[in-house]
Amino acid sequence: SRRSSYLCPGDKNVTRKGRPATVGCRVVPIDYSGDHPEITLRLQEMFGTTRHPTVAGRPLRVTFLSPGQKPIQTTMDVPGFWASSYADVRKDMRGRYPKHPWPEDPTQADPTLRAKPRK
């Protein structure tokens, strides 16, 4: 697969291919080999995202992974995912990964790679 470009903290949009795009906690490669440029990252890394990420004006296909690095959802509409499917994903994942954050409103949460702090 052909991978280039990266998503970096603080970058909100991409103006052309090869530049950083959106998202949170770490550098994430963008895969250009398919019909749509694609990123694959843990769901918690997208917390706080209210707009769908784009590269060169094209929406990115976003594949969300569980904390165990298994695919749990692919979307071309992150805000729509938060508003609809996330509630079911949250319910299922909270039981499997109770040490990780699963906020009711992911648009208001901070992106993270970490589990909840120990008490």
C-alpha positions as CSV (number, residue, x, y, z in Angstrom):
1,S,0.0,0.0,0.0
2,R,1.1,3.5,-0.7
3,R,1.4,5.6,2.5
4,S,2.4,9.1,2.8
5,S,1.3,12.3,4.7
6,Y,0.6,12.4,8.4
7,L,-1.9,13.6,10.8
8,C,-0.4,15.8,13.5
9,P,-1.7,17.4,16.7
10,G,-3.2,20.8,16.1
11,D,-3.6,20.5,12.4
12,K,-7.2,21.2,11.4
13,N,-7.3,20.8,7.6
14,V,-5.2,19.8,4.7
15,T,-4.8,22.2,1.8
16,R,-3.0,19.7,-0.5
17,K,-1.8,16.1,-0.7
18,G,1.3,15.5,1.3
19,R,0.6,18.0,4.1
20,P,-0.7,17.2,7.6
21,A,-4.4,16.8,8.2
22,T,-6.6,16.8,11.3
23,V,-6.5,14.8,14.6
24,G,-5.1,14.5,17.9
25,C,-2.5,12.5,19.7
26,R,0.2,11.2,17.4
27,V,1.4,11.1,13.8
28,V,-0.9,8.9,11.7
29,P,-0.1,7.9,8.1
30,I,-2.6,8.5,5.4
31,D,-3.1,5.6,3.0
32,Y,-3.8,6.8,-0.6
33,S,-4.0,3.4,-2.2
34,G,-7.8,3.0,-2.2
35,D,-10.7,5.0,-3.7
36,H,-10.5,7.5,-0.7
37,P,-7.5,8.5,1.3
38,E,-7.7,6.6,4.6
39,I,-6.5,6.8,8.2
40,T,-6.7,4.1,10.8
41,L,-6.5,5.0,14.4
42,R,-7.9,4.3,17.9
43,L,-11.3,5.8,18.4
44,Q,-10.1,7.7,21.4
45,E,-7.7,9.6,19.3
46,M,-10.6,11.3,17.5
47,F,-12.3,12.5,20.6
48,G,-13.1,16.2,20.3
49,T,-13.4,16.1,16.5
50,T,-16.5,17.9,15.3
51,R,-15.7,18.1,11.6
52,H,-14.8,15.2,9.3
53,P,-11.1,15.2,8.4
54,T,-10.1,16.0,4.8
55,V,-7.0,15.9,2.7
56,A,-6.8,18.1,-0.4
57,G,-10.5,18.8,-0.1
58,R,-11.4,15.1,-0.1
59,P,-12.9,13.4,2.9
60,L,-10.7,10.8,4.6
61,R,-12.1,7.3,5.2
62,V,-11.7,6.8,8.9
63,T,-11.3,3.3,10.4
64,F,-11.6,3.4,14.1
65,L,-9.8,0.8,16.1
66,S,-10.5,-0.6,19.6
67,P,-7.9,-0.1,22.3
68,G,-6.8,-3.7,21.4
69,Q,-6.1,-2.4,17.8
70,K,-9.0,-4.3,16.2
71,P,-11.2,-2.5,13.6
72,I,-14.6,-1.5,15.1
73,Q,-16.1,1.0,12.6
74,T,-15.3,2.7,9.3
75,T,-16.9,6.0,8.4
76,M,-16.8,8.8,5.9
77,D,-18.8,11.0,8.4
78,V,-17.2,11.3,11.8
79,P,-19.9,13.8,13.2
80,G,-22.6,11.4,12.0
81,F,-20.9,8.5,13.7
82,W,-20.7,10.4,17.0
83,A,-24.4,11.3,16.7
84,S,-25.6,7.8,15.8
85,S,-23.5,4.6,15.9
86,Y,-21.1,5.7,18.7
87,A,-23.7,5.1,21.5
88,D,-23.8,1.3,20.5
89,V,-20.0,1.1,20.0
90,R,-19.5,2.8,23.4
91,K,-21.9,0.4,25.1
92,D,-20.0,-2.6,23.7
93,M,-16.5,-1.2,24.2
94,R,-17.1,-0.1,27.8
95,G,-17.6,-3.7,28.8
96,R,-14.5,-4.9,26.9
97,Y,-12.2,-2.1,27.7
98,P,-13.3,-0.6,31.1
99,K,-9.9,1.0,31.7
100,H,-10.3,3.3,28.7
101,P,-12.4,6.5,28.4
102,W,-15.8,6.2,26.7
103,P,-17.5,9.6,27.2
104,E,-21.1,10.1,26.5
105,D,-20.3,13.1,24.3
106,P,-17.0,12.3,22.5
107,T,-17.1,15.8,20.8
108,Q,-16.4,17.4,24.2
109,A,-13.6,14.9,25.3
110,D,-9.9,15.4,24.8
111,P,-8.2,13.0,22.4
112,T,-6.0,10.4,24.1
113,L,-3.9,7.3,23.7
114,R,-4.1,6.5,27.4
115,A,-6.3,4.4,29.6
116,K,-8.0,6.1,32.6
117,P,-5.6,7.2,35.3
118,R,-5.3,4.7,38.2
119,K,-7.1,5.6,41.4
